[in-house]
């Protein structure tokens, strides 16, 4: 059974809505997750990868696609902590 947020996201897609804008906070989080959690984002296939061993395979599939795709790569954000500008450094 779909949640209200998932049904809302599906209806937006079915109506041809291609862009959604908003501030990710409060109750909007459920809607944003529903919109972005499918295997397609408004008709564009999403290739997801979260393991180092899978990156090459997923990227090869994305580059061989005959249409636009989205590659969602999950990374460890803590690896970028040293790159952030901080006022105390």
N, C-alpha and C positions, 0 to 999 in steps of 0.2 A: 504494500500500500504506500502510495506516494505521500510525502509530507506536503503541507500547503506551499512551502518554499519550492519544493521540487515541481509541483504542479504549475506554480507561477512561472518558473524558469522554462518549463516545457511549453507553456502557452506563449510566452514571449518569443521563443524560437519558432513556433508554428505560425505566429503572426508576421514573421520576417524581421523581427527586431534584431539589429546587428550589433548595437553598442549599448552598454549599460553603464551609467555613471552613478557614483554615490560615495559616501564616506563609510568605510568599513568599521562600524561600531554598533554596539547594542544588538537589537534584533536584526539588523541588516546582515550580520555575519551569516545567519542561516541562509538568506537569499543568495549571498555571494558564493557560499559553498555549493549551493544547489546549482547555480549557473555554471560554475567552473568544475564540477565534479564528474561530468559525463565524459565519454570518450570523444565527443565532438563539441566544439565551441561554435555555435551558430553555423553548423554545416562543415566546419573545418576539422579534420581528424587531429586528435591530440596523441602524440607519442610521449609516454611518461617513462622516466627512468630514475631509479633511486639507488642503484648498486653499481659500483665501479665496473664490475665484470660485464654489465649489460649495456654500457654506454656505446660501445662500438657497434653492436648489433642494432640498437635502436637508431643511432645516427645513420647507419647504412640504409635502414628501412625508410627513414625520413628523406634522405637524399635521393633514393630511387623512386619515390612517389611521383606520380605524374601530375600532381596538383599541390597547391599550398598546404602546408601542415604546420602544426605547432609542436615544438619539442619542449616539454616541461622537465627540467633537470633539477632534482632535489640535491642540494649541497649542504654541507655542514657550515652554518653561518658563523660559527665561532672561529673558523679559519680566516675570516676577514676582519676580526676585531682590531688587529694592528693597523689596518688600512684606514680606519675611521679617524677623522680629525676630532680631537678632544681639546677643550679649552685648557685642561691642566697639563698638556704635553707640549 
